[in-house]
Structures are given as structure tokens and as C-alpha cells.
Amino acid sequence: MPSCYQTRIIEAPVEKVWEAIKCFHDLSWAPNVVTSCEKVGPLNGDTVGAKRILNEVFEETLLSVDADKHTFSYSIDEAPSPVSSSEISNYVGEVRLLRVTQTDQTFIEWKSSWRSKSLDGEEFCHMIYVALMADLNTSMLKKGK
């Protein structure tokens, strides 16, 4: 089963990072990666089942959210190659934040797994996760601790 796992230290307290990423319909913290985020349907961005379309092509659904544990998971329902529904199935991504107590920073863990006969999606997801986390860190630095 192909998978992707990335981590990074974000230069801000976990509460501020969670505040920035907790809404499934708001990726304003990632301007270099996400050019558009369209809410689909009536559900709010903190409600399981919420849907969005990223960059006009990635259709995703919020699968779980736990504000106390600073984590959420989502599916990719449709997307371009190499993560299109004709190439992969059962894609589940998970984002988890952990407090770095000594420095008041945040450890972010972004992982995903899916079913596919190809490993092409691994490099694709790796590049996106790295870019998203870099944007998140930059956004947090601009806002200040």
C-alpha cells in the first residue's frame, strides 16, 4: 500500500497553528500551493462530511476532526493524475499537531495512504506536503508568535 509521511517544526504554538488549519474550507495559509478552495455543500469546515474543491480539481471530504487532539483526516475523492480515482482508491490523509513544550513550537505530522498498483502518488504527495508545511510555517512567522 503506497503511503507518504512528512513532518516539520512550525515556529508557533500549537493553538495558533490549529487555529490556522482547523477549518477544512480555509487554506489561506498556503498561498503558494492552494490557489482556490471552494466549499461544496452546506456543512461547515469543522464538520465531518464537509467537502471542498482545491485548485478547481482536487475533490476532498473531511473524514474526522478532533480539536482536543489537534488532528483531522480527509479523503481525496477525485483529482488529477497520479492520484485520480482511476489510479488510486481509499486515499486517507491525516494531519496531526503536537506541542513542542520546551520551545513552544509545533510538530506537524502529515501522512496518507491509499491503494494503487503504482507508487507514482508517493512523490506527488511528498512534494505537496512539503510545500504546504513550508507555507504554513511562513504564515505563522508572518503572524508572529
N, C-alpha and C positions, 0 to 999 in steps of 0.2 A: 504494500500500500504506500504510494508516494506521500511525502509529507514535507513540511517546511517548518523550521524553528529559528526564530531570531530573538535577540534580547538587546537591551540598551539601557543605559542610565540616563534618565531625564533630569535635567537641572531644575527641579521644582518639587515641592512637597506633594505627596500622593493625593491629597484632597484637591489641590489645584489642577493636577493632571486629570483626575477623574472628572472634575467639573468641565474640563475642556472636551473630553471624549465621550461622555456618558450619553449624549443624545445621538441616536443612530442616524438622524436626519441632518446632522450638522458636522461637516468635515471642513469647516472654515480654517481649522488649524493646519490643514495640509494643502496650501495653495499651489505648491509645485507638483502635486500628484493628482489632486481632485479638482477638475475644472467646473464640474457641476454635480449637485446632489439633489435629485428630485424625490420628494416624498410621494409614495404611492399608497393610496387608500387613506382611511380615516384615523388609523392608530397613531398615537404619539410616539416619538422616538425613544421612549423609555419603556415601551410596552412590547412584550413578546408577541411576535407576529407582524410587527412593523416592517414595512417594505420600503426599499429605496432603489433608485437607479443612479449609479455613479458614472460620470463621464458619458452619459447617454447610451451606455452599452452593458454595464455590469448590473444585473438584477440580483438583489440580495434581500434576505429575510433575517430579522433578529430572532434567534432561537432561544436565548436565555439572557438574563441580566440579573446581577446580584450587586447592588450598590454597596452593601456592607463589606463584601469581599473584593470590590473594585474589579469586577470581571463581567464580560459578556461574550456570547458566541453568536455566530451568524452562518448562514449558508450562502453559497453562490448558486443561484438558480439558473442563470443564463449569463454568458459572457463570450467574448471573442476567444479565438484560439490562443493559447493551448489549454484554456480552462472552460471551453464551451461544453454544453450539455451533451454534445455528440462525442466528446473526448474524455470527459470525466463524469463521475457520479458521486453523490454523497459527500460533497465538499462541506467541511465544517471548519470554520476559523474560530479561534479563541484569543481574546486579549485579556491579559491579567496584569494588574499593577500591584507592586509590593513596596512597602515603605523601607527605605534605607535609613534606619534610625540614627546612625552616627552622624550622617551628613544632611539629613532632611531632604534627600533626593528620592527619586522613584525608580525602581527597577521595573521595566516593562518587558513582558514576555508575549510574543505574538507567534502563534503556531496554527498549523492547519494540517488536515489530512483528507484524502479522498481516494476514490477507486479509479484506476486508469491502467491501461496497458502500456502507457508511455510515462517517462519521467520528465517530459518537457515542461510540465507545470511547475516543477520544483524551482528551477532557475527563475522563471517568470515571477512566482510568488516571492522568492527571496529578494529580488530587486525591488518589488513594490513595498514589501515590509520595511526594508532598509530605508527607502525614500520616505515612507510615511513616518517612521520613527524619527528621522532626521528633521522633517518638517515640524513634528510635534515638539521636539527639543528646541528648535529655533523659535517656535511660537511661545513656548514657556519662557525662554530667555527674554524675549521682547516684552512680555507682560511683567517680568521681574518676579522674584520670589516673594 
